[in-house]
């Protein structure tokens, strides 16, 4: 859909971080990102320098902003995904194909080179993170507040597609303790759970495990709906800095 210049400008202000990438995923032509029988990704099975795994696509957070670069590299004896952000923001995303009734737990590894100077996930103008996992959910929009429904209607008119009902992120952040839930500064329909960023975390591989269904209920106070997209995101567009992070394999497992 081609929007007039004024609409493009409004679009940048309406969509908070992460939502535009989910919408871009939903707007992709049918079959472009094929459903997988085994959700998750095994970067370790690829060769360094290979193309990104099938079904994964680097999507802009906001059109016109620089893109974060995602490449497969060697780390020790294992292939991992390296994310390089230079005043940039884009998400590596896949269509939603996760049955939370069967596999509500996500397990992954990541490593952030260092904290992002000046970043603060509570503040819109500083809302960057060296590493994030992103999950977009469907749901009953009739249950939302009048303000949230109006915002979604405006965004749909601009983008031609419904916004995700909710977006849950796990983030690397130094501005809150692990387990803290931070609402996106622009909308409560995006909630972030801090899982890394304490002293000593920088430069170290961390193995993490979270129950998505339980965390969604904690953040949004209701059971989760269908996942429409998931992926990862490294961004420095607000702080206008650079950062590097690495992601290992991502698995979805039975609970608890």
KOLMARLUM-324329 format. One line per 4 residues: for each residue y, x, z of N, C-alpha, C. Coordinates in steps of 0.1 Angstrom, whole numbers, padded with zeros to 4 digits. Atoms other than C-alpha are relative to their C-alpha. Layout:
! residues N
Y/X/Z/Y/X/Z/Y/X/Z ~ ...
This chain:
! residues 256
-0012/0009/0000/0000/0000/0000/0012/0009/0000 ~ -0012/-0008/0001/0034/0014/-0010/0011/-0008/0007 ~ -0011/0006/-0007/0062/0007/0014/0013/0005/-0004 ~ -0013/-0005/0003/0099/0009/0008/0004/0010/0010
-0004/-0010/-0010/0117/0038/0025/0003/-0005/0013 ~ -0003/0005/-0013/0130/0017/0053/-0012/-0004/0008 ~ 0012/0004/-0007/0096/0004/0061/-0008/0012/0005 ~ 0007/-0012/-0004/0081/0039/0062/0007/0005/0012
-0006/-0005/-0012/0107/0049/0087/-0004/-0008/0013 ~ 0004/0008/-0012/0099/0019/0110/-0014/0003/0004 ~ 0015/-0003/-0002/0062/0027/0106/-0001/0011/0010 ~ 0002/-0011/-0009/0067/0060/0123/0003/-0003/0014
-0004/0003/-0013/0083/0045/0153/-0009/-0011/0007 ~ 0008/0011/-0006/0059/0015/0157/-0014/0006/0004 ~ 0013/-0004/-0003/0026/0034/0157/-0001/0012/0009 ~ 0001/-0012/-0009/0019/0057/0187/-0011/0009/-0004
0009/-0011/0003/-0002/0088/0186/-0015/-0005/0000 ~ 0014/0004/0000/-0038/0082/0175/-0003/-0013/-0007 ~ 0003/0013/0006/-0035/0046/0163/0001/0001/-0015 ~ -0001/-0001/0015/-0023/0055/0128/-0012/0006/-0006
0012/-0006/0005/-0053/0077/0123/-0012/-0010/0000 ~ 0010/0011/0000/-0076/0048/0133/0002/-0010/-0011 ~ -0003/0009/0011/-0058/0025/0109/-0003/0006/-0013 ~ 0003/-0006/0013/-0060/0050/0081/-0015/0000/-0002
0015/0001/0001/-0098/0051/0088/-0004/-0014/-0005 ~ 0004/0014/0004/-0100/0013/0085/0005/-0003/-0014 ~ -0006/0003/0014/-0079/0013/0053/-0008/0008/-0011 ~ 0007/-0008/0010/-0103/0038/0036/-0009/-0009/-0008
0008/0009/0008/-0122/0023/0007/-0014/-0001/0005 ~ 0013/0001/-0005/-0156/0009/0016/-0010/0011/-0005 ~ 0010/-0010/0004/-0183/0035/0016/0005/0014/0001 ~ -0006/-0013/0000/-0159/0064/0018/-0005/0008/0012
0005/-0006/-0012/-0170/0072/0054/-0013/-0008/0003 ~ 0012/0008/-0002/-0206/0061/0054/-0005/0000/0014 ~ 0005/0002/-0013/-0222/0047/0085/-0012/0010/0002 ~ 0011/-0010/-0003/-0246/0072/0102/-0010/-0007/0010
0010/0005/-0009/-0279/0063/0118/0000/0007/0013 ~ 0000/-0008/-0012/-0273/0090/0144/0015/0004/0003 ~ -0014/-0003/-0002/-0237/0089/0157/0002/0013/0007 ~ -0003/-0013/-0006/-0221/0121/0168/0001/0010/-0012
-0001/-0010/0010/-0218/0154/0150/-0006/0013/0005 ~ 0006/-0012/-0003/-0237/0187/0150/0007/0011/-0008 ~ -0007/-0011/0006/-0212/0214/0141/-0009/0013/-0001 ~ 0008/-0012/-0001/-0238/0240/0151/-0010/0001/-0011
0009/0000/0011/-0260/0231/0122/0006/0004/-0013 ~ -0007/-0004/0013/-0234/0241/0096/0002/0015/0000 ~ -0003/-0014/0001/-0225/0275/0083/0015/0001/0002 ~ -0014/-0003/-0001/-0191/0290/0091/0007/-0001/-0014
-0007/0001/0013/-0166/0282/0063/-0005/-0012/-0008 ~ 0005/0011/0008/-0186/0252/0051/0010/-0012/0001 ~ -0009/0012/0000/-0170/0219/0043/-0003/-0008/0013 ~ 0002/0009/-0012/-0166/0193/0071/-0012/-0009/-0002
0012/0009/0001/-0196/0172/0079/0002/-0013/-0007 ~ -0001/0012/0008/-0203/0142/0058/0005/-0012/0009 ~ -0005/0011/-0007/-0184/0111/0069/0012/0003/0009 ~ -0012/-0004/-0008/-0156/0130/0087/0011/0003/-0009
-0012/-0002/0008/-0121/0130/0074/0012/0003/0008 ~ -0012/-0004/-0007/-0089/0147/0085/0011/-0010/-0004 ~ -0010/0011/0002/-0063/0118/0088/0013/0003/0007 ~ -0013/-0002/-0006/-0026/0120/0094/0002/-0010/0012
-0005/0009/-0011/-0012/0106/0127/0012/-0008/-0005 ~ -0012/0006/0006/0021/0099/0109/0002/0006/-0014 ~ -0002/-0006/0013/0026/0102/0072/0012/0008/-0001 ~ -0011/-0009/0002/0048/0131/0063/0000/0011/0010
0000/-0011/-0009/0040/0152/0093/-0011/0010/-0004 ~ 0010/-0010/0003/0021/0185/0090/-0014/-0003/0006 ~ 0014/0003/-0004/-0017/0183/0093/-0005/0011/0008 ~ 0008/-0010/-0007/-0037/0201/0119/-0012/0004/-0009
0011/-0006/0009/-0063/0224/0102/-0013/0001/0009 ~ 0014/0000/-0006/-0100/0219/0111/-0009/0008/-0008 ~ 0009/-0008/0007/-0124/0246/0101/-0012/0004/0008 ~ 0013/-0004/-0007/-0160/0256/0109/0000/0015/0001
-0001/-0014/-0002/-0161/0291/0124/-0012/0004/0010 ~ 0010/-0005/-0009/-0185/0313/0143/0006/0003/0014 ~ -0004/-0003/-0013/-0182/0315/0181/-0013/0006/0007 ~ 0013/-0006/-0004/-0208/0340/0194/-0011/-0002/-0011
0011/0002/0010/-0240/0329/0177/0000/-0015/-0004 ~ 0000/0015/0002/-0230/0292/0173/0012/-0003/-0009 ~ -0011/0006/0008/-0209/0274/0146/0007/-0011/0008 ~ -0008/0011/-0006/-0181/0253/0161/0012/-0003/-0009
-0011/0004/0007/-0151/0235/0149/0013/0006/0006 ~ -0012/-0005/-0005/-0118/0253/0152/0012/-0009/-0005 ~ -0012/0008/0003/-0085/0233/0154/0012/0008/0002 ~ -0013/-0007/-0001/-0052/0249/0146/0011/-0009/-0003
-0012/0009/0001/-0020/0229/0152/0012/0009/0000 ~ -0013/-0007/0001/0014/0243/0141/0010/-0011/-0003 ~ -0010/0011/0000/0040/0216/0149/-0007/-0012/-0008 ~ 0008/0010/0008/0013/0192/0135/-0007/-0010/0008
0009/0010/-0007/-0008/0162/0143/-0008/-0007/-0011 ~ 0009/0007/0008/-0038/0149/0125/-0014/-0001/0007 ~ 0012/0002/-0007/-0072/0136/0136/-0012/0000/-0009 ~ 0013/0000/0007/-0107/0143/0124/-0008/-0012/0005
0005/0013/-0004/-0122/0108/0124/-0013/-0004/-0008 ~ 0012/0006/0006/-0154/0089/0116/-0001/-0014/0003 ~ 0001/0014/-0003/-0162/0053/0113/-0008/-0003/0012 ~ 0007/0004/-0012/-0174/0035/0144/-0014/-0004/-0003
0014/0004/0003/-0212/0033/0145/-0008/0002/0013 ~ 0006/-0003/-0013/-0220/0036/0183/-0003/-0013/0007 ~ 0004/0012/-0007/-0240/0009/0201/0001/0004/0015 ~ -0002/-0003/-0014/-0226/0012/0237/-0010/-0006/0009
0011/0005/-0008/-0254/-0009/0250/-0012/0009/0000 ~ 0011/-0010/0001/-0279/0018/0239/0005/0014/0004 ~ -0005/-0014/-0002/-0258/0050/0241/0015/-0001/0005 ~ -0014/0001/-0005/-0227/0045/0263/0006/0013/0004
-0004/-0013/-0005/-0225/0082/0273/0003/0009/-0012 ~ -0003/-0011/0010/-0207/0109/0252/0000/0013/0007 ~ 0001/-0014/-0005/-0215/0146/0258/0006/0009/-0010 ~ -0006/-0009/0010/-0195/0174/0242/0004/0013/0007
-0006/-0012/-0005/-0182/0209/0246/0014/0002/-0008 ~ -0012/-0004/0007/-0147/0221/0239/0007/0012/0008 ~ -0007/-0011/-0006/-0124/0251/0246/0014/0000/-0005 ~ -0014/-0001/0004/-0086/0252/0246/0005/0014/0003
-0005/-0014/-0002/-0069/0286/0241/0009/0001/0012 ~ -0010/-0001/-0011/-0041/0278/0265/0007/-0014/0001 ~ -0008/0012/-0001/-0019/0249/0278/0011/0001/-0011 ~ -0011/0001/0009/0008/0237/0254/0013/0000/0008
-0013/-0001/-0008/0042/0248/0268/0009/-0012/-0003 ~ -0009/0012/0000/0064/0218/0276/-0007/-0013/-0002 ~ 0007/0013/0002/0037/0192/0270/-0001/-0008/0013 ~ 0002/0010/-0012/0036/0161/0293/-0004/-0013/-0006
0006/0012/0006/0014/0132/0284/0006/-0013/0005 ~ -0008/0012/-0005/0036/0108/0304/0012/-0002/-0008 ~ -0013/0000/0007/0066/0115/0281/-0002/0000/-0015 ~ 0003/0001/0014/0067/0103/0245/0005/0012/-0008
-0005/-0012/0007/0088/0133/0233/-0008/0013/0002 ~ 0008/-0012/-0004/0063/0157/0249/-0015/-0002/-0001 ~ 0014/0004/-0001/0030/0139/0243/-0009/0007/-0010 ~ 0009/-0008/0008/0008/0166/0229/-0012/0004/0009
0011/-0005/-0007/-0026/0179/0238/-0008/0010/-0008 ~ 0008/-0009/0008/-0047/0209/0227/-0014/-0005/-0004 ~ 0013/0006/0004/-0079/0188/0227/-0001/-0014/0005 ~ 0002/0014/-0003/-0087/0151/0226/-0013/-0005/-0007
0010/0009/0007/-0117/0128/0219/0007/-0014/-0001 ~ -0007/0012/0003/-0105/0095/0204/-0010/-0011/-0003 ~ 0009/0011/0003/-0123/0061/0204/0009/-0012/-0002 ~ -0008/0012/0003/-0108/0030/0187/-0010/-0012/0001
0008/0012/-0003/-0121/-0005/0197/0006/-0013/-0006 ~ -0003/0013/0004/-0121/-0040/0184/0001/-0009/0013 ~ 0000/0009/-0011/-0114/-0070/0207/0008/-0012/-0003 ~ -0006/0013/0002/-0099/-0104/0211/0015/0001/0003
-0014/-0003/-0002/-0062/-0100/0205/0007/-0012/0006 ~ -0006/0012/-0006/-0055/-0136/0218/0001/0002/0015 ~ -0001/-0003/-0014/-0060/-0121/0253/0012/0009/0004 ~ -0011/-0009/-0003/-0031/-0097/0249/0013/-0007/0003
-0013/0006/-0003/0004/-0102/0261/0008/-0003/-0012 ~ -0008/0003/0011/0030/-0117/0239/0007/0012/-0007 ~ -0006/-0013/0006/0047/-0083/0235/-0010/0008/-0008 ~ 0010/-0008/0007/0015/-0066/0225/-0004/-0006/-0013
0004/0007/0012/0006/-0093/0200/0011/0001/-0010 ~ -0011/-0002/0009/0041/-0091/0185/0001/0014/-0006 ~ 0000/-0014/0005/0039/-0053/0182/-0011/0002/-0010 ~ 0011/-0001/0009/0006/-0056/0165/0003/-0007/-0013
-0004/0008/0012/0019/-0082/0141/0010/0008/-0009 ~ -0010/-0008/0008/0048/-0060/0131/-0007/0012/-0007 ~ 0008/-0011/0006/0025/-0030/0126/-0008/-0004/-0012 ~ 0008/0005/0010/0002/-0051/0105/0008/-0003/-0013
-0009/0002/0012/0031/-0062/0082/0004/0013/-0006 ~ -0004/-0013/0005/0041/-0026/0078/-0012/0007/-0007 ~ 0012/-0008/0005/0006/-0011/0073/-0010/-0008/-0008 ~ 0009/0008/0008/-0013/-0040/0058/-0014/-0001/0007
0013/0000/-0007/-0041/-0037/0084/0002/-0002/0015 ~ -0001/0001/-0014/-0048/-0048/0119/-0001/0013/0008 ~ 0002/-0011/-0009/-0043/-0022/0146/-0012/-0001/0008 ~ 0011/0001/-0010/-0071/-0013/0169/0004/-0008/0012
-0003/0008/-0012/-0073/-0037/0198/0003/0010/0012 ~ -0002/-0010/-0011/-0075/-0006/0221/-0005/0013/-0005 ~ 0004/-0014/0003/-0077/0032/0219/-0002/0007/0013 ~ 0003/-0008/-0012/-0093/0053/0246/-0002/0015/-0004
0000/-0014/0002/-0088/0091/0247/-0005/0007/0012 ~ 0002/-0010/-0010/-0103/0119/0267/0009/0012/-0004 ~ -0009/-0011/0004/-0077/0147/0269/0000/0012/0009 ~ -0002/-0012/-0008/-0070/0182/0280/0015/0000/0003
-0014/0002/-0004/-0038/0180/0300/0002/0007/0014 ~ -0003/-0007/-0013/-0021/0200/0328/0010/-0009/0008 ~ -0011/0009/-0007/0002/0170/0339/-0007/-0010/0009 ~ 0006/0009/-0009/-0024/0151/0359/-0014/0005/0004
0013/-0004/-0005/-0056/0156/0379/-0011/-0006/-0008 ~ 0011/0005/0007/-0090/0152/0363/-0004/-0014/0005 ~ 0003/0014/-0003/-0100/0115/0362/0012/-0009/0000 ~ -0012/0009/0001/-0064/0103/0360/0001/-0007/-0013
-0002/0008/0012/-0056/0076/0336/0015/-0001/-0003 ~ -0014/-0001/0005/-0024/0080/0316/0002/-0010/-0011 ~ -0003/0009/0011/-0010/0051/0295/0009/0008/-0010 ~ -0009/-0005/0010/0005/0062/0262/0014/-0005/0003
-0013/0004/-0003/0043/0062/0267/0006/-0012/-0008 ~ -0005/0010/0009/0048/0037/0239/-0008/-0013/0001 ~ 0008/0012/-0001/0020/0012/0245/-0012/0002/0009 ~ 0012/0000/-0009/-0006/0003/0271/-0013/-0002/-0007
0012/0001/0007/-0031/-0003/0243/-0006/0013/-0004 ~ 0006/-0013/0001/-0037/0034/0242/0000/0006/0014 ~ 0002/-0006/-0014/-0051/0049/0275/-0007/0013/-0001 ~ 0005/-0014/0001/-0058/0086/0281/-0006/0003/0014
0007/-0004/-0012/-0083/0099/0307/0000/0016/0000 ~ 0000/-0014/-0001/-0077/0135/0318/-0014/0006/0004 ~ 0013/-0006/-0003/-0109/0156/0318/0000/0015/0001 ~ -0001/-0015/0000/-0097/0192/0315/0015/0003/0002
-0014/-0005/-0001/-0066/0213/0321/0003/0006/0013 ~ -0002/-0007/-0013/-0070/0227/0356/0001/0015/-0001 ~ 0000/-0014/0001/-0063/0263/0364/-0014/0006/-0002 ~ 0012/-0006/0003/-0090/0284/0350/-0008/-0006/-0012
0007/0006/0011/-0100/0260/0322/0004/0006/-0013 ~ -0004/-0006/0012/-0080/0277/0295/-0009/0012/-0004 ~ 0008/-0011/0005/-0100/0300/0273/-0015/-0001/0003 ~ 0014/0002/-0004/-0133/0287/0287/-0007/-0012/-0006
0008/0011/0005/-0160/0266/0271/-0003/-0009/0012 ~ 0004/0010/-0010/-0165/0234/0291/-0010/-0010/-0006 ~ 0010/0011/0003/-0195/0210/0289/0003/-0012/0007 ~ -0005/0012/-0006/-0184/0175/0295/-0009/-0012/-0003
0008/0012/0001/-0201/0141/0299/0007/-0012/0006 ~ -0007/0011/-0005/-0185/0107/0302/-0007/-0013/-0005 ~ 0005/0013/0004/-0196/0071/0302/0011/-0008/-0006 ~ -0011/0007/0007/-0174/0054/0276/0002/-0014/0005
-0001/0014/-0004/-0182/0019/0286/0006/-0002/0014 ~ -0006/0001/-0013/-0174/0025/0323/0015/0005/0000 ~ -0014/-0005/0000/-0142/0045/0315/0009/-0010/-0007 ~ -0008/0011/0007/-0130/0017/0291/0003/-0011/0010
-0003/0010/-0010/-0134/-0008/0319/0010/0004/0010 ~ -0010/-0006/-0010/-0115/0015/0343/0014/-0001/-0006 ~ -0013/-0001/0006/-0087/0019/0318/0006/-0013/-0004 ~ -0005/0012/0006/-0084/-0016/0303/-0004/-0013/0008
0004/0011/-0009/-0100/-0038/0331/-0008/-0011/-0007 ~ 0009/0010/0007/-0125/-0055/0308/-0011/0008/-0007 ~ 0011/-0007/0007/-0158/-0046/0290/0005/0004/-0014 ~ -0004/-0005/0014/-0154/-0027/0257/-0006/-0009/-0011
0005/0007/0012/-0157/-0044/0223/-0006/0011/-0009 ~ 0007/-0009/0010/-0171/-0028/0192/0009/0012/-0003 ~ -0008/-0012/0004/-0160/0008/0184/0001/-0001/-0015 ~ -0003/0000/0014/-0143/0009/0150/0002/0014/-0006
-0002/-0013/0005/-0137/0046/0148/0000/0010/0012 ~ 0000/-0010/-0011/-0141/0078/0168/0002/0014/-0006 ~ -0002/-0014/0006/-0131/0115/0164/0007/0009/0010 ~ -0006/-0010/-0009/-0111/0144/0178/0014/0003/-0006
-0015/-0002/0004/-0074/0154/0177/0006/0011/0008 ~ -0008/-0011/-0006/-0054/0185/0184/0014/-0001/-0006 ~ -0013/0003/0006/-0016/0180/0181/0011/0008/0008 ~ -0012/-0006/-0006/0017/0198/0188/0013/-0004/-0007
-0011/0005/0008/0041/0177/0167/0012/-0003/0008 ~ -0011/0003/-0008/0062/0166/0196/0007/0012/0007 ~ -0005/-0012/-0007/0066/0199/0214/0004/0011/-0011 ~ -0003/-0009/0011/0069/0217/0180/-0004/0014/0004
0006/-0013/-0004/0046/0245/0192/-0012/0002/-0008 ~ 0013/-0003/0006/0013/0260/0181/-0011/0000/0011 ~ 0011/-0001/-0009/-0021/0258/0197/-0013/0001/-0008 ~ 0014/-0001/0006/-0058/0264/0190/-0010/-0005/0010
0011/0005/-0008/-0089/0247/0203/-0012/0000/-0008 ~ 0013/0000/0007/-0126/0247/0195/-0008/-0012/0006 ~ 0008/0011/-0004/-0150/0218/0196/-0015/0003/-0004 ~ 0014/-0001/0003/-0188/0220/0199/-0006/-0013/-0004
0007/0012/0004/-0214/0194/0191/0004/-0012/0009 ~ -0002/0012/-0007/-0208/0158/0201/-0012/-0009/-0001 ~ 0012/0008/0000/-0237/0136/0212/0003/-0013/0007 ~ 0000/0013/-0007/-0241/0099/0223/-0014/-0002/0006
0012/0000/-0007/-0267/0094/0249/-0002/-0013/0008 ~ 0002/0011/-0009/-0283/0066/0271/0007/0003/0013 ~ -0006/-0001/-0013/-0266/0059/0304/-0010/0004/0011 ~ -0014/0003/-0004/-0257/0061/0331/0009/0012/-0002
